[in-house]
Structure formats: C-alpha cells, structure tokens
Amino acid sequence: MNDAILAAAAATKKELTQADAARLDRLLNLADPEGRVKLDAALRTLYPKYALDPAQAQLRKLRKEIKDAAEIAGTGLTLKSDKQTRAKPRDRWLTFHIENQSPSRTENPARFAVRQLTERPP
C-alpha cells in the first residue's frame, strides 16, 4: 500500500477512539496495494455479528469518524466507497484516499499554518 496512506493512517489513528483505531488497522490489513478493500470483506471483518443493513450503517459511521479524525490530524485521509449502491457488497469497493489538505473547521488555524510552513519543500 502507498506509504503516504500508511503515514496518514498512523497520524489519523491518534485522533480516533481505541476501538475505531483498531477497525482502521483491520481495514488497512485488508487493503490491496492500491488501497482498495472489498466491501463484503470489510463488513465481515469489522461487523461479523451484524446483518447487512446495520453493518453498512456502522461502516458509514466509521468512515465519518475517520474523515473527522483526519481533519483534526490534518492528514486528509478518507475511506471512499464506490458509487455502485445497487450492487452486492461482494461487487463493491472501498478505497483509501488522501484529500487535498486545507484548513478545516475543526483544525486550529495556528496549527494549520505551522504545519503548512514546516511541510513546504525547501
């Protein structure tokens, strides 16, 4: 998997609950070299005792938690689902991405400014 995604995930995990950080680790372990995870594998791994609809609801909540934690951490990490909402989970993918980083509503503006100054190439 992409080193940038792994680094972003490591920083993002610091802003997640212990349970959600463990779920993120499990998803990273399922990901292929392109950062993709089969939806059915993610649901079975993360929520094995849930029926399909409640498992998908829990996964949507986790994706939001990851996005919110990434905004706080300033990593831009997201876990996107494909747009094939009518397809079966075995035919669908989740993909890790790093979004364009800009100041978020949750990040301290001073912290963002310092991060931008320190991350600029010489």
Secondary structure, 3 states (H helix, E strand, C coil): CCHHHHHHHHHHHCCCCHHHHHHHHHHHHHCCCCCEEEHHHHHHHHCCCCCHHHHHHHHHHHHHHHHHHHHHHCCCEEEEECCCCCCCHHHCEEEEEECCCCCCCCCCHHHHHHHHHHHCCC
